Amino acid sequence: MAMTLRLDSEHDAMVEALAKEMKCSKHQAVVNAIALAHEKVTVHEKALSRAREILTTRDKALMERLADA
């Protein structure tokens, strides 16, 4: 799907530097950055979900005692 990306000069310079560092086009640098950001968010959400699961299962008694303290 085609898309036009409008960047201010500061962000354009960031994409330019990223593309140079990654030895790829600006387009590919943006695509890579999106994929990395998505992975970071996904990993963070999975970690939070796992922590909640632990607190509500394995550490449930401890959390109840802390709530009563």
C-alpha positions in Angstrom: 0.0 0.0 0.0 1.4 3.4 -1.0 1.7 6.1 1.7 3.2 9.6 1.8 5.1 10.3 5.0 5.6 14.0 5.8 8.4 14.7 8.2 9.8 17.9 9.6 13.5 18.6 8.9 14.6 17.2 12.3 12.8 13.8 11.8 13.9 13.7 8.2 17.5 14.1 9.4 17.0 11.3 11.9 15.7 9.0 9.1 18.6 10.0 6.9 21.1 9.1 9.6 19.3 5.9 10.4 19.3 4.9 6.7 23.0 5.7 6.5 23.8 3.6 9.6 21.7 0.7 8.4 23.1 1.0 4.8 19.6 1.1 3.3 17.1 3.4 1.8 15.1 5.9 3.9 12.0 3.9 3.1 13.6 0.7 4.4 14.9 2.6 7.5 11.3 3.7 8.3 9.9 0.2 7.7 12.6 -1.2 10.0 12.0 1.4 12.7 8.3 0.6 12.6 9.0 -3.1 13.0 11.4 -2.5 15.9 8.9 -0.2 17.7 6.1 -2.8 17.2 8.3 -5.5 18.6 9.3 -3.4 21.6 5.6 -2.6 22.4 4.6 -6.2 22.0 7.4 -7.5 24.2 6.5 -4.9 26.9 2.8 -5.8 26.8 3.6 -9.5 27.0 5.9 -8.9 30.0 3.2 -6.9 31.8 0.6 -9.6 31.0 2.9 -12.2 32.5 3.6 -10.1 35.6 -0.1 -9.7 36.1 -0.7 -13.4 35.7 2.0 -14.2 38.3 0.6 -11.7 40.8 -2.9 -13.1 40.4 -1.9 -16.8 40.6 1.4 -17.6 42.2 1.6 -14.5 44.4 -2.1 -14.2 45.1 -1.9 -15.0 48.9 1.0 -12.5 49.3 -0.9 -9.8 47.5 -3.9 -10.4 49.7 -1.7 -10.1 52.8 -0.2 -6.9 51.5 -3.6 -5.5 50.8 -4.7 -6.2 54.4 -1.5 -4.6 55.9 
